[in-house]
Amino acid sequence: MKKIKKGDDVMVLTGKDKGKTGQVVRVFDEDERVLVENINVAKKHQKGNPNAGVPGGIIEKEMPIHISNVALINSATGKADRVGIKQLEDGRKVRYFKSNGEVLDA
């Protein structure tokens, strides 16, 4: 079970976007990276394709950020928090915040 999933609200811990928050758009399992909306935006020079109707120029594109550089936002405190995984009595595995023990996947 992964600690960060698609649709989670996260805060960036390090880098040029430190302190910014956003929602996870995609999780890349193979290299442990996540794509967060409006975070780690890079400029890309794109060649136009007249047959497909794609204009050329400089576009801004969201780039993946390593999963260790983001943390889930605890809705109770509004701050970034560490996440753990525990097994409930009925056998389900759930994510929980380490600071207050609140379960995310109820």
Biopython code that builds the backbone (N, CA, C, O; Angstrom):
import numpy as np
from Bio.PDB.StructureBuilder import StructureBuilder

atoms = [
    (1, "MET", "N", (0.846, -1.183, 0.000)),
    (1, "MET", "CA", (0.000, 0.000, 0.000)),
    (1, "MET", "C", (0.889, 1.242, 0.000)),
    (1, "MET", "O", (1.858, 1.331, 0.754)),
    (2, "LYS", "N", (0.544, 2.182, -0.846)),
    (2, "LYS", "CA", (1.306, 3.420, -0.959)),
    (2, "LYS", "C", (0.787, 4.445, 0.040)),
    (2, "LYS", "O", (-0.396, 4.456, 0.381)),
    (3, "LYS", "N", (1.694, 5.309, 0.505)),
    (3, "LYS", "CA", (1.306, 6.326, 1.473)),
    (3, "LYS", "C", (0.671, 7.536, 0.815)),
    (3, "LYS", "O", (-0.099, 8.251, 1.457)),
    (4, "ILE", "N", (0.978, 7.783, -0.461)),
    (4, "ILE", "CA", (0.396, 8.898, -1.187)),
    (4, "ILE", "C", (-0.316, 8.345, -2.415)),
    (4, "ILE", "O", (0.249, 7.556, -3.173)),
    (5, "LYS", "N", (-1.567, 8.772, -2.602)),
    (5, "LYS", "CA", (-2.377, 8.278, -3.707)),
    (5, "LYS", "C", (-2.893, 9.434, -4.543)),
    (5, "LYS", "O", (-2.802, 10.595, -4.142)),
    (6, "LYS", "N", (-3.437, 9.108, -5.709)),
    (6, "LYS", "CA", (-4.034, 10.099, -6.597)),
    (6, "LYS", "C", (-5.209, 10.774, -5.895)),
    (6, "LYS", "O", (-6.041, 10.111, -5.276)),
    (7, "GLY", "N", (-5.264, 12.101, -5.999)),
    (7, "GLY", "CA", (-6.344, 12.860, -5.385)),
    (7, "GLY", "C", (-6.030, 13.400, -4.004)),
    (7, "GLY", "O", (-6.812, 14.182, -3.464)),
    (8, "ASP", "N", (-4.899, 13.005, -3.412)),
    (8, "ASP", "CA", (-4.513, 13.510, -2.090)),
    (8, "ASP", "C", (-4.033, 14.954, -2.183)),
    (8, "ASP", "O", (-3.438, 15.355, -3.183)),
    (9, "ASP", "N", (-4.293, 15.727, -1.140)),
    (9, "ASP", "CA", (-3.756, 17.080, -1.038)),
    (9, "ASP", "C", (-2.408, 17.003, -0.345)),
    (9, "ASP", "O", (-2.300, 16.477, 0.763)),
    (10, "VAL", "N", (-1.371, 17.533, -1.005)),
    (10, "VAL", "CA", (-0.015, 17.443, -0.473)),
    (10, "VAL", "C", (0.632, 18.823, -0.406)),
    (10, "VAL", "O", (0.204, 19.769, -1.068)),
    (11, "MET", "N", (1.690, 18.905, 0.425)),
    (11, "MET", "CA", (2.493, 20.107, 0.539)),
    (11, "MET", "C", (3.922, 19.753, 0.166)),
    (11, "MET", "O", (4.422, 18.695, 0.548)),
    (12, "VAL", "N", (4.586, 20.640, -0.585)),
    (12, "VAL", "CA", (5.963, 20.412, -0.997)),
    (12, "VAL", "C", (6.882, 20.794, 0.159)),
    (12, "VAL", "O", (6.745, 21.873, 0.736)),
    (13, "LEU", "N", (7.825, 19.902, 0.499)),
    (13, "LEU", "CA", (8.717, 20.104, 1.639)),
    (13, "LEU", "C", (10.042, 20.748, 1.243)),
    (13, "LEU", "O", (10.622, 21.488, 2.038)),
    (14, "THR", "N", (10.531, 20.485, 0.034)),
    (14, "THR", "CA", (11.828, 21.009, -0.386)),
    (14, "THR", "C", (11.768, 21.473, -1.832)),
    (14, "THR", "O", (10.844, 21.131, -2.571)),
    (15, "GLY", "N", (12.760, 22.251, -2.222)),
    (15, "GLY", "CA", (12.874, 22.687, -3.604)),
    (15, "GLY", "C", (12.337, 24.083, -3.826)),
    (15, "GLY", "O", (12.021, 24.802, -2.878)),
    (16, "LYS", "N", (12.237, 24.461, -5.094)),
    (16, "LYS", "CA", (11.830, 25.820, -5.441)),
    (16, "LYS", "C", (10.370, 26.105, -5.092)),
    (16, "LYS", "O", (9.992, 27.266, -4.936)),
    (17, "ASP", "N", (9.550, 25.074, -4.970)),
    (17, "ASP", "CA", (8.132, 25.233, -4.655)),
    (17, "ASP", "C", (7.824, 24.896, -3.200)),
    (17, "ASP", "O", (6.692, 24.530, -2.883)),
    (18, "LYS", "N", (8.806, 25.013, -2.314)),
    (18, "LYS", "CA", (8.630, 24.656, -0.905)),
    (18, "LYS", "C", (7.485, 25.469, -0.288)),
    (18, "LYS", "O", (7.413, 26.687, -0.448)),
    (19, "GLY", "N", (6.592, 24.767, 0.421)),
    (19, "GLY", "CA", (5.468, 25.405, 1.082)),
    (19, "GLY", "C", (4.204, 25.462, 0.254)),
    (19, "GLY", "O", (3.132, 25.731, 0.796)),
    (20, "LYS", "N", (4.293, 25.218, -1.043)),
    (20, "LYS", "CA", (3.108, 25.255, -1.903)),
    (20, "LYS", "C", (2.319, 23.956, -1.743)),
    (20, "LYS", "O", (2.870, 22.904, -1.423)),
    (21, "THR", "N", (1.016, 24.066, -1.975)),
    (21, "THR", "CA", (0.153, 22.901, -1.857)),
    (21, "THR", "C", (-0.542, 22.631, -3.179)),
    (21, "THR", "O", (-0.712, 23.529, -4.004)),
    (22, "GLY", "N", (-0.938, 21.394, -3.367)),
    (22, "GLY", "CA", (-1.641, 21.007, -4.583)),
    (22, "GLY", "C", (-2.196, 19.605, -4.445)),
    (22, "GLY", "O", (-1.985, 18.929, -3.438)),
    (23, "GLN", "N", (-2.903, 19.183, -5.469)),
    (23, "GLN", "CA", (-3.512, 17.864, -5.479)),
    (23, "GLN", "C", (-2.718, 16.944, -6.398)),
    (23, "GLN", "O", (-2.275, 17.356, -7.470)),
    (24, "VAL", "N", (-2.542, 15.694, -5.969)),
    (24, "VAL", "CA", (-1.800, 14.710, -6.748)),
    (24, "VAL", "C", (-2.629, 14.318, -7.963)),
    (24, "VAL", "O", (-3.777, 13.892, -7.836)),
    (25, "VAL", "N", (-2.027, 14.470, -9.154)),
    (25, "VAL", "CA", (-2.695, 14.139, -10.404)),
    (25, "VAL", "C", (-2.391, 12.705, -10.806)),
    (25, "VAL", "O", (-3.267, 11.992, -11.297)),
    (26, "ARG", "N", (-1.148, 12.284, -10.598)),
    (26, "ARG", "CA", (-0.720, 10.950, -11.014)),
    (26, "ARG", "C", (0.429, 10.481, -10.137)),
    (26, "ARG", "O", (1.234, 11.293, -9.678)),
    (27, "VAL", "N", (0.510, 9.173, -9.900)),
    (27, "VAL", "CA", (1.604, 8.575, -9.133)),
    (27, "VAL", "C", (2.363, 7.639, -10.064)),
    (27, "VAL", "O", (1.778, 6.739, -10.665)),
    (28, "PHE", "N", (3.678, 7.859, -10.178)),
    (28, "PHE", "CA", (4.539, 6.990, -10.981)),
    (28, "PHE", "C", (5.189, 5.992, -10.025)),
    (28, "PHE", "O", (6.109, 6.348, -9.287)),
    (29, "ASP", "N", (4.711, 4.733, -10.035)),
    (29, "ASP", "CA", (5.194, 3.733, -9.085)),
    (29, "ASP", "C", (6.626, 3.303, -9.364)),
    (29, "ASP", "O", (7.392, 3.048, -8.435)),
    (30, "GLU", "N", (6.993, 3.221, -10.647)),
    (30, "GLU", "CA", (8.290, 2.649, -10.994)),
    (30, "GLU", "C", (9.469, 3.478, -10.488)),
    (30, "GLU", "O", (10.499, 2.908, -10.129)),
    (31, "ASP", "N", (9.350, 4.804, -10.451)),
    (31, "ASP", "CA", (10.471, 5.622, -9.973)),
    (31, "ASP", "C", (10.090, 6.496, -8.788)),
    (31, "ASP", "O", (10.774, 7.479, -8.504)),
    (32, "GLU", "N", (9.005, 6.153, -8.089)),
    (32, "GLU", "CA", (8.572, 6.812, -6.854)),
    (32, "GLU", "C", (8.471, 8.322, -7.000)),
    (32, "GLU", "O", (9.054, 9.074, -6.220)),
    (33, "ARG", "N", (7.728, 8.753, -8.004)),
    (33, "ARG", "CA", (7.502, 10.184, -8.223)),
    (33, "ARG", "C", (6.008, 10.451, -8.332)),
    (33, "ARG", "O", (5.224, 9.563, -8.667)),
    (34, "VAL", "N", (5.631, 11.693, -8.043)),
    (34, "VAL", "CA", (4.236, 12.098, -8.150)),
    (34, "VAL", "C", (4.147, 13.361, -8.987)),
    (34, "VAL", "O", (5.074, 14.170, -9.019)),
    (35, "LEU", "N", (3.019, 13.517, -9.661)),
    (35, "LEU", "CA", (2.741, 14.708, -10.446)),
    (35, "LEU", "C", (1.681, 15.498, -9.688)),
    (35, "LEU", "O", (0.565, 15.023, -9.478)),
    (36, "VAL", "N", (2.052, 16.721, -9.279)),
    (36, "VAL", "CA", (1.160, 17.568, -8.491)),
    (36, "VAL", "C", (0.766, 18.759, -9.344)),
    (36, "VAL", "O", (1.610, 19.353, -10.015)),
    (37, "GLU", "N", (-0.528, 19.117, -9.322)),
    (37, "GLU", "CA", (-0.999, 20.204, -10.170)),
    (37, "GLU", "C", (-0.383, 21.536, -9.745)),
    (37, "GLU", "O", (-0.345, 21.874, -8.562)),
    (38, "ASN", "N", (0.102, 22.287, -10.745)),
    (38, "ASN", "CA", (0.703, 23.617, -10.577)),
    (38, "ASN", "C", (1.953, 23.621, -9.703)),
    (38, "ASN", "O", (2.296, 24.656, -9.130)),
    (39, "ILE", "N", (2.636, 22.489, -9.590)),
    (39, "ILE", "CA", (3.882, 22.392, -8.824)),
    (39, "ILE", "C", (4.972, 21.878, -9.751)),
    (39, "ILE", "O", (4.717, 21.015, -10.591)),
    (40, "ASN", "N", (6.185, 22.401, -9.605)),
    (40, "ASN", "CA", (7.350, 22.005, -10.394)),
    (40, "ASN", "C", (7.076, 22.202, -11.884)),
    (40, "ASN", "O", (7.235, 21.281, -12.685)),
    (41, "VAL", "N", (6.663, 23.409, -12.239)),
    (41, "VAL", "CA", (6.330, 23.738, -13.619)),
    (41, "VAL", "C", (7.605, 24.140, -14.354)),
    (41, "VAL", "O", (8.348, 25.006, -13.894)),
    (42, "ALA", "N", (7.852, 23.504, -15.497)),
    (42, "ALA", "CA", (9.032, 23.788, -16.319)),
    (42, "ALA", "C", (8.580, 24.269, -17.687)),
    (42, "ALA", "O", (7.491, 23.934, -18.153)),
    (43, "LYS", "N", (9.441, 25.064, -18.326)),
    (43, "LYS", "CA", (9.139, 25.534, -19.673)),
    (43, "LYS", "C", (9.734, 24.564, -20.676)),
    (43, "LYS", "O", (10.888, 24.155, -20.545)),
    (44, "LYS", "N", (8.947, 24.194, -21.677)),
    (44, "LYS", "CA", (9.381, 23.232, -22.685)),
    (44, "LYS", "C", (9.211, 23.870, -24.056)),
    (44, "LYS", "O", (8.170, 24.449, -24.364)),
    (45, "HIS", "N", (10.240, 23.755, -24.864)),
    (45, "HIS", "CA", (10.177, 24.258, -26.234)),
    (45, "HIS", "C", (9.588, 23.158, -27.102)),
    (45, "HIS", "O", (10.186, 22.095, -27.272)),
    (46, "GLN", "N", (8.410, 23.427, -27.646)),
    (46, "GLN", "CA", (7.684, 22.410, -28.412)),
    (46, "GLN", "C", (7.631, 22.802, -29.879)),
    (46, "GLN", "O", (7.297, 23.934, -30.231)),
    (47, "LYS", "N", (7.969, 21.843, -30.719)),
    (47, "LYS", "CA", (7.901, 22.057, -32.158)),
    (47, "LYS", "C", (6.455, 21.904, -32.615)),
    (47, "LYS", "O", (5.753, 20.999, -32.164)),
    (48, "GLY", "N", (6.018, 22.768, -33.490)),
    (48, "GLY", "CA", (4.648, 22.713, -33.984)),
    (48, "GLY", "C", (4.425, 21.570, -34.945)),
    (48, "GLY", "O", (5.361, 21.077, -35.575)),
    (49, "ASN", "N", (3.164, 21.147, -35.053)),
    (49, "ASN", "CA", (2.773, 20.092, -35.984)),
    (49, "ASN", "C", (1.520, 20.574, -36.714)),
    (49, "ASN", "O", (0.413, 20.460, -36.187)),
    (50, "PRO", "N", (1.690, 21.113, -37.926)),
    (50, "PRO", "CA", (0.533, 21.654, -38.643)),
    (50, "PRO", "C", (-0.517, 20.604, -39.004)),
    (50, "PRO", "O", (-1.702, 20.925, -39.094)),
    (51, "ASN", "N", (-0.097, 19.357, -39.211)),
    (51, "ASN", "CA", (-1.048, 18.298, -39.557)),
    (51, "ASN", "C", (-2.001, 17.992, -38.404)),
    (51, "ASN", "O", (-3.178, 17.707, -38.622)),
    (52, "ALA", "N", (-1.486, 18.054, -37.176)),
    (52, "ALA", "CA", (-2.318, 17.774, -36.009)),
    (52, "ALA", "C", (-2.937, 19.047, -35.440)),
    (52, "ALA", "O", (-3.758, 18.980, -34.525)),
    (53, "GLY", "N", (-2.556, 20.189, -35.967)),
    (53, "GLY", "CA", (-3.103, 21.453, -35.483)),
    (53, "GLY", "C", (-2.488, 21.911, -34.178)),
    (53, "GLY", "O", (-3.098, 22.683, -33.439)),
    (54, "VAL", "N", (-1.261, 21.432, -33.883)),
    (54, "VAL", "CA", (-0.584, 21.807, -32.646)),
    (54, "VAL", "C", (0.365, 22.962, -32.938)),
    (54, "VAL", "O", (1.269, 22.828, -33.763)),
    (55, "PRO", "N", (0.167, 24.100, -32.266)),
    (55, "PRO", "CA", (1.085, 25.215, -32.503)),
    (55, "PRO", "C", (2.411, 24.993, -31.783)),
    (55, "PRO", "O", (2.470, 24.313, -30.758)),
    (56, "GLY", "N", (3.465, 25.571, -32.332)),
    (56, "GLY", "CA", (4.767, 25.496, -31.701)),
    (56, "GLY", "C", (4.957, 26.640, -30.729)),
    (56, "GLY", "O", (4.147, 27.566, -30.685)),
    (57, "GLY", "N", (6.026, 26.578, -29.951)),
    (57, "GLY", "CA", (6.329, 27.654, -29.018)),
    (57, "GLY", "C", (6.776, 27.101, -27.682)),
    (57, "GLY", "O", (7.101, 25.922, -27.544)),
    (58, "ILE", "N", (6.780, 27.983, -26.712)),
    (58, "ILE", "CA", (7.209, 27.607, -25.369)),
    (58, "ILE", "C", (5.961, 27.346, -24.530)),
    (58, "ILE", "O", (5.108, 28.220, -24.375)),
    (59, "ILE", "N", (5.868, 26.131, -23.990)),
    (59, "ILE", "CA", (4.720, 25.772, -23.153)),
    (59, "ILE", "C", (5.211, 25.484, -21.739)),
    (59, "ILE", "O", (6.369, 25.124, -21.527)),
    (60, "GLU", "N", (4.315, 25.650, -20.789)),
    (60, "GLU", "CA", (4.647, 25.303, -19.408)),
    (60, "GLU", "C", (4.051, 23.940, -19.099)),
    (60, "GLU", "O", (2.888, 23.671, -19.402)),
    (61, "LYS", "N", (4.869, 23.081, -18.488)),
    (61, "LYS", "CA", (4.484, 21.694, -18.257)),
    (61, "LYS", "C", (4.829, 21.314, -16.821)),
    (61, "LYS", "O", (5.898, 21.662, -16.319)),
    (62, "GLU", "N", (3.912, 20.594, -16.160)),
    (62, "GLU", "CA", (4.178, 20.103, -14.813)),
    (62, "GLU", "C", (5.098, 18.888, -14.903)),
    (62, "GLU", "O", (4.871, 17.979, -15.701)),
    (63, "MET", "N", (6.131, 18.888, -14.076)),
    (63, "MET", "CA", (7.083, 17.784, -14.062)),
    (63, "MET", "C", (6.928, 17.001, -12.753)),
    (63, "MET", "O", (6.530, 17.571, -11.738)),
    (64, "PRO", "N", (7.236, 15.714, -12.771)),
    (64, "PRO", "CA", (7.111, 14.907, -11.551)),
    (64, "PRO", "C", (8.107, 15.341, -10.477)),
    (64, "PRO", "O", (9.189, 15.841, -10.782)),
    (65, "ILE", "N", (7.727, 15.143, -9.230)),
    (65, "ILE", "CA", (8.573, 15.449, -8.081)),
    (65, "ILE", "C", (8.677, 14.175, -7.243)),
    (65, "ILE", "O", (7.727, 13.395, -7.176)),
    (66, "HIS", "N", (9.825, 13.966, -6.608)),
    (66, "HIS", "CA", (10.033, 12.737, -5.847)),
    (66, "HIS", "C", (9.070, 12.684, -4.667)),
    (66, "HIS", "O", (8.748, 13.703, -4.056)),
    (67, "ILE", "N", (8.625, 11.480, -4.366)),
    (67, "ILE", "CA", (7.589, 11.287, -3.347)),
    (67, "ILE", "C", (8.090, 11.664, -1.949)),
    (67, "ILE", "O", (7.284, 11.966, -1.069)),
    (68, "SER", "N", (9.407, 11.648, -1.734)),
    (68, "SER", "CA", (9.948, 12.010, -0.422)),
    (68, "SER", "C", (9.938, 13.512, -0.195)),
    (68, "SER", "O", (10.139, 13.966, 0.932)),
    (69, "ASN", "N", (9.709, 14.290, -1.243)),
    (69, "ASN", "CA", (9.704, 15.743, -1.123)),
    (69, "ASN", "C", (8.311, 16.322, -0.933)),
    (69, "ASN", "O", (8.148, 17.542, -0.938)),
    (70, "VAL", "N", (7.307, 15.473, -0.767)),
    (70, "VAL", "CA", (5.943, 15.931, -0.496)),
    (70, "VAL", "C", (5.408, 15.206, 0.727)),
    (70, "VAL", "O", (5.840, 14.100, 1.052)),
    (71, "ALA", "N", (4.450, 15.854, 1.407)),
    (71, "ALA", "CA", (3.799, 15.245, 2.561)),
    (71, "ALA", "C", (2.307, 15.551, 2.502)),
    (71, "ALA", "O", (1.897, 16.606, 2.018)),
    (72, "LEU", "N", (1.508, 14.626, 2.994)),
    (72, "LEU", "CA", (0.061, 14.828, 3.014)),
    (72, "LEU", "C", (-0.308, 15.947, 3.967)),
    (72, "LEU", "O", (0.361, 16.156, 4.980)),
    (73, "ILE", "N", (-1.375, 16.670, 3.644)),
    (73, "ILE", "CA", (-1.856, 17.742, 4.500)),
    (73, "ILE", "C", (-2.925, 17.175, 5.427)),
    (73, "ILE", "O", (-3.906, 16.581, 4.980)),
    (74, "ASN", "N", (-2.714, 17.373, 6.725)),
    (74, "ASN", "CA", (-3.681, 16.939, 7.722)),
    (74, "ASN", "C", (-4.813, 17.958, 7.755)),
    (74, "ASN", "O", (-4.579, 19.134, 8.030)),
    (75, "SER", "N", (-6.029, 17.521, 7.479)),
    (75, "SER", "CA", (-7.162, 18.446, 7.408)),
    (75, "SER", "C", (-7.504, 19.041, 8.774)),
    (75, "SER", "O", (-8.059, 20.137, 8.843)),
    (76, "ALA", "N", (-7.185, 18.343, 9.848)),
    (76, "ALA", "CA", (-7.489, 18.838, 11.192)),
    (76, "ALA", "C", (-6.585, 20.004, 11.579)),
    (76, "ALA", "O", (-7.044, 20.972, 12.185)),
    (77, "THR", "N", (-5.298, 19.916, 11.230)),
    (77, "THR", "CA", (-4.343, 20.954, 11.616)),
    (77, "THR", "C", (-4.012, 21.909, 10.484)),
    (77, "THR", "O", (-3.588, 23.038, 10.728)),
    (78, "GLY", "N", (-4.202, 21.463, 9.238)),
    (78, "GLY", "CA", (-3.861, 22.292, 8.086)),
    (78, "GLY", "C", (-2.384, 22.298, 7.763)),
    (78, "GLY", "O", (-1.932, 23.101, 6.946)),
    (79, "LYS", "N", (-1.623, 21.414, 8.391)),
    (79, "LYS", "CA", (-0.180, 21.346, 8.172)),
    (79, "LYS", "C", (0.187, 20.012, 7.536)),
    (79, "LYS", "O", (-0.614, 19.077, 7.508)),
    (80, "ALA", "N", (1.419, 19.942, 7.024)),
    (80, "ALA", "CA", (1.927, 18.691, 6.460)),
    (80, "ALA", "C", (2.170, 17.705, 7.599)),
    (80, "ALA", "O", (2.602, 18.089, 8.685)),
    (81, "ASP", "N", (1.891, 16.444, 7.338)),
    (81, "ASP", "CA", (1.995, 15.433, 8.385)),
    (81, "ASP", "C", (2.522, 14.128, 7.808)),
    (81, "ASP", "O", (2.331, 13.825, 6.630)),
    (82, "ARG", "N", (3.190, 13.364, 8.664)),
    (82, "ARG", "CA", (3.678, 12.050, 8.251)),
    (82, "ARG", "C", (2.525, 11.044, 8.263)),
    (82, "ARG", "O", (1.553, 11.188, 9.005)),
    (83, "VAL", "N", (2.665, 10.027, 7.420)),
    (83, "VAL", "CA", (1.609, 9.033, 7.257)),
    (83, "VAL", "C", (2.168, 7.653, 7.567)),
    (83, "VAL", "O", (3.290, 7.325, 7.182)),
    (84, "GLY", "N", (1.378, 6.852, 8.263)),
    (84, "GLY", "CA", (1.738, 5.471, 8.531)),
    (84, "GLY", "C", (0.649, 4.548, 8.009)),
    (84, "GLY", "O", (-0.419, 4.996, 7.592)),
    (85, "ILE", "N", (0.940, 3.245, 8.040)),
    (85, "ILE", "CA", (-0.027, 2.243, 7.599)),
    (85, "ILE", "C", (-0.223, 1.261, 8.741)),
    (85, "ILE", "O", (0.742, 0.747, 9.307)),
    (86, "LYS", "N", (-1.483, 1.006, 9.073)),
    (86, "LYS", "CA", (-1.774, 0.023, 10.116)),
    (86, "LYS", "C", (-2.920, -0.860, 9.671)),
    (86, "LYS", "O", (-3.681, -0.523, 8.765)),
    (87, "GLN", "N", (-3.022, -2.009, 10.339)),
    (87, "GLN", "CA", (-4.056, -2.974, 10.004)),
    (87, "GLN", "C", (-5.134, -2.927, 11.074)),
    (87, "GLN", "O", (-4.843, -3.002, 12.268)),
    (88, "LEU", "N", (-6.376, -2.803, 10.636)),
    (88, "LEU", "CA", (-7.500, -2.756, 11.570)),
    (88, "LEU", "C", (-7.888, -4.157, 12.028)),
    (88, "LEU", "O", (-7.351, -5.154, 11.545)),
    (89, "GLU", "N", (-8.829, -4.217, 12.965)),
    (89, "GLU", "CA", (-9.261, -5.503, 13.517)),
    (89, "GLU", "C", (-9.891, -6.401, 12.461)),
    (89, "GLU", "O", (-9.767, -7.624, 12.524)),
    (90, "ASP", "N", (-10.577, -5.781, 11.476)),
    (90, "ASP", "CA", (-11.225, -6.581, 10.441)),
    (90, "ASP", "C", (-10.273, -6.999, 9.326)),
    (90, "ASP", "O", (-10.706, -7.632, 8.364)),
    (91, "GLY", "N", (-8.990, -6.664, 9.427)),
    (91, "GLY", "CA", (-7.986, -7.108, 8.456)),
    (91, "GLY", "C", (-7.656, -6.100, 7.378)),
    (91, "GLY", "O", (-6.748, -6.345, 6.584)),
    (92, "ARG", "N", (-8.363, -4.961, 7.313)),
    (92, "ARG", "CA", (-8.080, -3.954, 6.290)),
    (92, "ARG", "C", (-6.837, -3.149, 6.667)),
    (92, "ARG", "O", (-6.586, -2.879, 7.842)),
    (93, "LYS", "N", (-6.071, -2.773, 5.653)),
    (93, "LYS", "CA", (-4.942, -1.885, 5.865)),
    (93, "LYS", "C", (-5.387, -0.468, 5.536)),
    (93, "LYS", "O", (-5.993, -0.228, 4.491)),
    (94, "VAL", "N", (-5.087, 0.467, 6.427)),
    (94, "VAL", "CA", (-5.496, 1.853, 6.233)),
    (94, "VAL", "C", (-4.314, 2.780, 6.509)),
    (94, "VAL", "O", (-3.371, 2.426, 7.217)),
    (95, "ARG", "N", (-4.396, 3.982, 5.926)),
    (95, "ARG", "CA", (-3.403, 5.016, 6.189)),
    (95, "ARG", "C", (-3.883, 5.872, 7.360)),
    (95, "ARG", "O", (-5.083, 6.093, 7.524)),
    (96, "TYR", "N", (-2.934, 6.355, 8.176)),
    (96, "TYR", "CA", (-3.306, 7.213, 9.289)),
    (96, "TYR", "C", (-2.220, 8.261, 9.501)),
    (96, "TYR", "O", (-1.056, 8.050, 9.161)),
    (97, "PHE", "N", (-2.628, 9.405, 10.074)),
    (97, "PHE", "CA", (-1.677, 10.466, 10.397)),
    (97, "PHE", "C", (-0.958, 10.100, 11.683)),
    (97, "PHE", "O", (-1.592, 9.676, 12.649)),
    (98, "LYS", "N", (0.361, 10.259, 11.705)),
    (98, "LYS", "CA", (1.134, 9.860, 12.862)),
    (98, "LYS", "C", (0.967, 10.822, 14.029)),
    (98, "LYS", "O", (1.147, 10.419, 15.178)),
    (99, "SER", "N", (0.627, 12.082, 13.772)),
    (99, "SER", "CA", (0.538, 13.053, 14.860)),
    (99, "SER", "C", (-0.686, 12.837, 15.743)),
    (99, "SER", "O", (-0.587, 12.882, 16.969)),
    (100, "ASN", "N", (-1.850, 12.601, 15.115)),
    (100, "ASN", "CA", (-3.061, 12.456, 15.918)),
    (100, "ASN", "C", (-3.764, 11.104, 15.755)),
    (100, "ASN", "O", (-4.783, 10.859, 16.402)),
    (101, "GLY", "N", (-3.235, 10.232, 14.903)),
    (101, "GLY", "CA", (-3.808, 8.899, 14.720)),
    (101, "GLY", "C", (-5.079, 8.861, 13.899)),
    (101, "GLY", "O", (-5.742, 7.826, 13.847)),
    (102, "GLU", "N", (-5.438, 9.963, 13.253)),
    (102, "GLU", "CA", (-6.652, 10.011, 12.436)),
    (102, "GLU", "C", (-6.498, 9.124, 11.211)),
    (102, "GLU", "O", (-5.478, 9.180, 10.524)),
    (103, "VAL", "N", (-7.513, 8.299, 10.933)),
    (103, "VAL", "CA", (-7.485, 7.371, 9.812)),
    (103, "VAL", "C", (-7.957, 8.083, 8.547)),
    (103, "VAL", "O", (-8.985, 8.760, 8.560)),
    (104, "LEU", "N", (-7.199, 7.929, 7.441)),
    (104, "LEU", "CA", (-7.567, 8.555, 6.179)),
    (104, "LEU", "C", (-8.560, 7.719, 5.397)),
    (104, "LEU", "O", (-9.557, 8.248, 4.907)),
    (105, "ASP", "N", (-8.313, 6.441, 5.271)),
    (105, "ASP", "CA", (-9.137, 5.554, 4.432)),
    (105, "ASP", "C", (-10.174, 4.838, 5.285)),
    (105, "ASP", "O", (-10.031, 3.646, 5.559)),
    (106, "ALA", "N", (-11.201, 5.538, 5.701)),
    (106, "ALA", "CA", (-12.210, 4.919, 6.578)),
    (106, "ALA", "C", (-13.278, 4.226, 5.767)),
    (106, "ALA", "O", (-14.208, 3.651, 6.333)),
]
sb = StructureBuilder()
sb.init_structure("model")
sb.init_model(0)
sb.init_chain("A")
sb.init_seg("    ")
for serial, (resi, resn, name, xyz) in enumerate(atoms, 1):
    if name == "N":
        sb.init_residue(resn, " ", resi, " ")
    sb.init_atom(name, np.array(xyz, "f"), 0.0, 1.0, " ", f" {name:<3s}", serial, name[0])
structure = sb.get_structure()
